[in-house]
Amino acid sequence: MVTFYVLVLAATIATATLGNEVINPVIPVPRRRPGVILSENTLAKKVLVDFEVFLELNCPDSKVTWPVLKRVAQDFAPKGVRLTVNQFALPYHQYGYLSTLAYYFINNNNASLTVPYADAIFENIREFGLRSWTKTPIEMTKRLSEIAVSVGYEQGFNTTDILAFSGPVRTTWKYATRRGVSGTPWYFINNVDLGISSSGTLSYETWADYLNGLLMGKKI
């Protein structure tokens, strides 16, 4: 069974004063690093490579790369590669924000369903495209809830339920933009922006070769 990192439910804006010096961050500082760690239960005790990815549930390119990332996490977590996935709601995907809210809700209430829920949203991605733009947020939330029920979250949810997670969604978005993220998928390794076009999709073999090189000290 895959276990998951529970997403932060709140962020704090920390202000510290020492004499005339003040630390007042320009964006909220999460209490813990945001994101869901894939294959966390098989992750080696010592993290050798920190692989961070930003995706969006209504993004076709994210859909293509999602199964690749799951396979990478499955194979490389025991080798010390920590693969953390953050959701980055894109403003030009009308229901990206709602989908991200629902994702955070599921992750908080039943973390074991986080990946199955993401799988199901990607499988039904066409329902969240241009053809659905005439639907109201309440109608789309109902559909997202139906998808949640289909993967095992039997009680479902409503708009009020998922709006409780607007804070973490906004904080993660600010966290991403502050680091230069402007699309999905977007990749960082050991906190270095790889600068790979978000419209491009890399194969499992390409990632495996690159990560194996890092693990063996051959890549910089």
SVG drawing of the C-alpha trace seen along z (x, -y; Angstrom):
<svg xmlns="http://www.w3.org/2000/svg" viewBox="-25 -49 55 51">
<polyline fill="none" stroke="black" stroke-width="0.4" points="0.0,0.0 1.3,-3.4 1.2,-6.0 1.2,-9.7 2.4,-13.0 -0.6,-14.8 -0.8,-18.3 -0.5,-21.3 -3.9,-22.6 -2.7,-26.1 0.2,-28.4 1.6,-31.0 3.0,-34.4 5.9,-34.5 7.2,-37.9 10.2,-38.0 11.8,-41.1 15.4,-41.4 16.3,-44.9 15.5,-46.9 15.5,-43.8 12.3,-42.3 11.6,-39.0 8.3,-39.5 8.0,-37.1 6.3,-38.4 4.3,-35.2 2.9,-32.9 5.4,-30.3 4.0,-26.8 4.4,-25.1 5.8,-22.2 6.9,-21.7 3.8,-21.3 3.2,-18.4 2.3,-14.7 5.3,-12.3 4.7,-9.4 5.7,-5.9 6.6,-7.4 6.3,-4.0 9.2,-2.6 11.3,-5.7 14.9,-5.1 15.7,-6.5 18.4,-8.7 17.1,-11.0 19.8,-11.4 17.8,-13.2 15.0,-15.6 12.6,-15.5 9.8,-18.0 7.1,-18.3 4.2,-20.8 1.2,-19.4 -2.4,-20.4 -5.3,-17.9 -6.9,-19.6 -3.7,-19.9 -3.3,-17.4 0.6,-17.5 0.3,-16.7 -2.0,-13.7 0.7,-12.3 3.5,-12.6 1.5,-11.4 1.9,-7.6 5.6,-8.2 6.1,-10.0 4.3,-7.2 6.6,-4.6 9.7,-6.7 8.6,-7.1 7.9,-3.4 11.3,-2.3 13.5,-5.1 12.0,-5.8 13.9,-2.7 17.1,-4.2 16.7,-7.5 14.8,-9.6 12.0,-11.6 9.4,-12.6 7.0,-15.3 4.0,-16.3 2.4,-19.8 -0.8,-20.9 -0.5,-24.3 -3.9,-25.5 -3.6,-27.3 -5.7,-30.4 -6.6,-29.4 -8.2,-26.1 -11.6,-27.1 -12.0,-24.2 -8.4,-23.8 -9.0,-25.6 -12.0,-23.5 -10.2,-20.3 -7.2,-21.3 -9.5,-22.2 -11.1,-18.7 -7.7,-17.1 -6.6,-18.7 -9.8,-17.8 -9.4,-14.1 -5.7,-14.1 -6.6,-15.5 -9.6,-13.2 -8.3,-9.9 -4.7,-10.2 -4.8,-6.6 -7.2,-7.8 -5.1,-10.8 -3.4,-9.0 -6.6,-7.0 -8.5,-10.3 -5.9,-12.0 -6.0,-9.0 -9.7,-9.3 -9.6,-13.1 -7.1,-12.5 -9.1,-9.7 -12.1,-12.1 -10.1,-15.2 -12.3,-16.0 -15.2,-16.7 -13.2,-19.7 -12.3,-21.3 -14.0,-23.8 -17.1,-21.8 -17.9,-22.2 -17.4,-26.0 -21.2,-26.6 -21.5,-24.5 -21.6,-26.3 -19.0,-25.7 -21.7,-23.8 -22.4,-21.5 -18.7,-20.8 -18.2,-20.2 -21.0,-17.7 -19.1,-15.9 -15.9,-16.0 -17.7,-14.5 -19.1,-11.7 -15.6,-10.9 -14.5,-10.8 -17.3,-8.4 -16.2,-6.2 -12.7,-5.7 -13.9,-4.9 -14.7,-8.2 -18.3,-7.2 -19.6,-10.3 -18.6,-12.6 -18.4,-16.4 -19.9,-19.7 -18.6,-23.2 -18.4,-24.3 -16.3,-21.2 -13.7,-21.9 -13.6,-25.7 -12.1,-25.0 -8.9,-24.2 -8.6,-27.5 -5.8,-28.7 -3.5,-25.8 -4.2,-25.9 -3.4,-29.6 -0.3,-29.2 1.1,-26.4 0.3,-28.5 2.3,-31.4 5.1,-29.1 5.3,-27.9 5.2,-31.3 7.8,-32.7 10.1,-29.9 9.4,-30.7 6.8,-28.1 4.6,-29.2 3.1,-26.1 2.7,-22.3 4.4,-20.0 7.4,-21.8 10.4,-20.1 13.0,-20.8 15.7,-18.4 17.6,-19.2 15.9,-22.6 17.3,-23.4 14.8,-24.4 15.4,-22.1 14.0,-24.6 12.3,-21.9 9.4,-23.1 6.1,-22.3 4.7,-21.3 7.2,-18.5 6.9,-15.0 9.8,-12.9 9.8,-9.1 10.4,-6.9 13.7,-5.8 14.9,-9.3 14.2,-10.0 15.6,-6.7 18.9,-7.4 19.1,-10.9 18.4,-9.8 20.7,-6.8 23.4,-9.2 22.7,-11.5 22.7,-8.6 26.1,-7.4 27.5,-10.9 27.8,-11.2 25.4,-14.1 25.7,-17.6"/>
</svg>
